[in-house]
């Protein structure tokens, strides 16, 4: 849609607002579904990158047999999603808080298989086992080992600091520690290659680094595949069958899905496609998520100021983590201010038609985090407003 059409659609909406192009969302789902089906694997949806139950349900429904379950980011979030009807919830991050397990206890008593806890140390195993014993649960708790697959040439760590399970011997020790505990059952392995999935290699904000990033990713793809294959071979040698071997993210789907060891990959950001994910050579999805601000004043001839702003993506700070204005064409952020806390000034070209009262559409750097700022998202389809649906915040939920 052009800016004039968006102006009419958003005329009576309260801005700032989160806006979803549902047609683009559906097309992204179809692209990812086809890629997944071609691999013969399954896809698990990353809840942190969406945070809108309606959209997660829609993706699962449209994905059909190619999609299954969610990769969540906290125990409490998983309990909430279970209450919304979701099942097969793998909690991507370990917990050592008893309050989390207490919140999950009604599920653990009746549907233990619905939740899988991530572990990477005996401290996690002891914590879960003690709770299992204290509560007298009838069935073992499902756990998944978080395998570190960072790239470490010459001992240099390239990737995220997550799990300490870096070698096959370390994996085997934790595996045997799980097998000794009748209160726990190993159902999966997760090895997330952040240095591939989370490393933009065509980044216009740091173009000089792109060749080095491409090289790191190319070398790391082989290294990660070997690590995961070694783990799969070890499990087979020991006669251990797991339900899933998870890897990848939106930025590495094409390489992850080619691996024999992998049974499923994860994606979330690709469904909404924030601008950060435009900078991946292998990513062909399209923008479906926008933040709309309204121009509130004109402090200078070529400057207009919007009310609202300041939604910055997490991670290493840089210009690529800021929202960027995309409609109307011919506008840009001021380098001296960027997106402010409560106002965002924009510079416009001479031929750009934009005046106070009109909306400006921005694309966020990341998909899930901005939606924590809004109680609802407005869905548009076929150039018309369809409806508004609640975010986690709009359902009076907040998860850290």
Buried (B, 14 or more C-beta within 10 A) or exposed (E): EEBEEBBEBBEEBEBBBBBBBBBBBBBBBEBBBEBBBEBEBBBBBBBBBBBBBBBBBBBBEBBEEBBBBBBBBBBBBBBBBBEEEBEBBBBBBBBEEEEBBEBBBEBBEEEBBBBBBBBBBBEBBEBBBEBBEEEEBEBBBBBBBBBBBBBBEEEEEBBBEBBEBBEBEBBBEBBEBBEEBEBBBBBBBBBBBBBBBBBBBBBEBEEEBBEEBBEBBEBBBEBBBEBBBBBBEBBEEEEEEBBBBBBBBBBBBBBBBEBEBBBBBBBBBBBBBBBBBBBBBBBBBBBBBBBBBBBBEBEEEEBBBBBBBBBBBEEEEEBBBBBBBBBBBBBEBBEEBBBBEEBBBBBBEEEBEBEEEBBBBBBBBBBBBBBBBBBBBBBBBEEEBEEBBBBBBBBEBEBE
